[in-house]
Amino acid sequence: MENRLAKISAMISVIFLVMLVIIFEKIPAYHEKVKADSTIVTQKSEKEIGYGNMEMNYDDNLQIPLPGNVKPENVKVYIKMIYRKVNITFEVKDNIFDVSSMVNTAGREVSNISYSAANDKISIDVALNNYYKVFWTVKGSILYMRFLDITPEDTVVVIDAGHGDYDVGANLGTIYEKNITLDICRILKQKTADDKFVIFFTREDDSYPTVEERVDFVNAIKPALFISIHCNWYDGGGDINGTEVLYNVNDTAEVNSSQWLAQIMEDKVTKACGTYKKGLVEGNSIHIVRNSSVPVALVEVAYMTNQKDLELLNSDEGKEKAAQGIYDGICEALKQLGKIK
């Protein structure tokens, strides 16, 4: 009788173990997919690593395996450091994205990662614990991403693309100031990609950080320079034209003040764009100007109400010239500060 009971007990144990295996095989955490609905998958980070060299490899902080039909040039990475966040988007067939093989070893830097999918588009939000320099690349169908601390040795510049989202700024029909300033910043980002100074943009897409968020970000990371890009407007008609730059009157430093930076930016932008040098303007009516704790220059590149200026602002060639002028101004200011050669 006892032997029979032992055999029955053993059989029950085996059946129980088999059932456990089947149950675990069905749990989504083991075979995780994100489909095109409102589903959001969240992964908490646990492990901290040290920094190696900058070559992207399997030891990087974050690795995201991309579906086979996603081309590297179609992966969009928006560094929204003003929100301590990075957004990654790409389109996928059938809205299916396998996240089960994703690797995240940035326990100190990343607080959580959220995934969502809709309309054939995957969106990944990487929330960070602090402000970091972000390096990324796509190799062999894997997006590698690395987060590095901002150090006192870094030379940091913040560029602000004025307006955004519902705040279109000045506009003539479908020509919006918000799009012009963003286009100039995108060109400027390409020009600074290989430079030795660190550059952050308050926005890299059609979003609207509030003016408080913009200047709070600047005052938190203390860049060497803060430059805001805008287009001008004159209600009285199209006769007024040219470039003017606003500065912080409260910045009374004897050297390297806001006014010093504004003068450099006006000189370089008017030279590159061929615009009339309209002069410097006290800018303390503007929130981000009067509240900046670092040298700030708000560059009104040209007037949308002037036909010649508008042609400059609304053309690819004109935006290239504006970006070049701003880039030249940044380099000149950093040279005078002794930050670059």
Buried (B, 14 or more C-beta within 10 A) or exposed (E): EEEEEEEEEEEEEEEEEEEEEEEEEEEEEEEBBBEBEEEEBEBEBEEEEEEEEEEBEEBBBBBBBBBEEBEEEEBBBBBBBBBBBBBBBBBBEEBEBBBEEBBBBBBBBBBBBBBBBEEEBBBBBBBBBBBBBBBBBBEEBBBBBBBBEBEEEBBBBBBBBBBBEEEBBBBEEEBBBBBBBBBBBBBBBEBBEEBEBBBBBBBBBBBBBEBEBBBBBBBEBEBBBBBBBBBBBBEEEBEBBBBBBBBBBBBEEEEBBBBBBBBBBBBBBBBBBEBBBBEBBBBBEBEBBBBBBBBBBBBBBBBBBBEBBBEBBBEEEBBBBBBBBBBBBBBBBBEBBEBBE
